[in-house]
Amino acid sequence: MSDTLSSNFSCRQLLRDPEVKFAGYRVPHPLKHQIDIKIQTTEESAPVTALSSALEELKEEIVSFEVAFKVLALHLFEVPG
């Protein structure tokens, strides 16, 4: 996955958390694999905790999507017998 795409997914997932006030990223230079992420949370949460939770939830969603895709693909390409 490209750096920009994965960062965009991560920030969108972060923004689903009610404890996150702001989540954004920037790519300082397109030829360098570096991303700066800014996360602002409420006083009840820490940015590192919010990021860790968001990445774990994103991982679960990707696995769920993969399973659903495989089931659909098997159904669509099933050979009638």
C-alpha positions in Angstrom: 0.0 0.0 0.0 1.4 3.4 -0.8 2.4 5.7 2.0 -0.3 8.3 1.2 -3.1 5.7 0.9 -2.2 4.0 4.2 -1.9 7.4 5.9 -5.2 8.5 4.6 -6.9 5.3 5.9 -5.2 5.7 9.3 -6.4 9.3 9.7 -9.9 8.5 8.6 -9.9 5.6 11.2 -8.6 8.0 13.9 -11.3 10.5 13.2 -13.9 7.8 14.0 -12.7 7.9 17.6 -14.7 10.4 19.7 -11.5 11.1 21.8 -9.6 12.3 18.7 -10.0 16.1 18.0 -7.7 16.2 15.0 -5.8 13.8 12.8 -3.8 14.7 9.8 -0.7 13.9 7.9 1.7 15.3 5.4 4.3 13.9 3.1 7.3 16.3 3.3 8.8 15.0 0.0 7.3 12.6 -2.5 10.6 10.8 -3.1 11.2 10.0 0.6 9.3 7.4 2.5 8.5 9.7 5.4 5.1 10.8 6.7 4.4 13.3 9.5 1.3 12.5 11.4 -0.4 14.9 13.8 -3.0 13.6 16.3 -4.7 15.7 18.9 -6.8 14.0 21.5 -8.9 14.9 24.5 -7.3 14.9 27.9 -8.8 11.4 28.5 -6.8 9.8 25.8 -3.2 9.8 24.5 -2.3 10.2 20.8 -0.2 7.0 20.8 -3.1 5.0 22.3 -5.5 6.4 19.7 -3.2 5.5 16.9 -2.6 2.0 18.2 -6.4 1.4 18.5 -7.1 2.9 15.1 -4.5 0.7 13.4 -5.9 -2.4 15.2 -9.4 -1.6 14.1 -8.3 -0.9 10.5 -6.5 -4.2 10.5 -9.7 -6.0 11.6 -11.7 -4.2 8.8 -9.2 -5.2 6.2 -9.3 -8.9 7.3 -13.1 -8.8 7.3 -13.1 -7.3 3.8 -10.7 -9.9 2.6 -12.9 -12.7 3.9 -16.0 -11.2 2.3 -14.2 -10.8 -1.0 -13.0 -14.4 -1.0 -16.5 -15.7 -0.2 -18.0 -13.6 -3.0 -15.3 -14.6 -5.5 -15.9 -18.3 -4.7 -19.6 -17.8 -5.2 -19.2 -15.9 -8.5 -16.7 -18.4 -10.0 -18.4 -21.5 -8.7 -18.6 -24.2 -11.4 -22.1 -25.6 -11.6 -21.9 -29.3 -11.0 
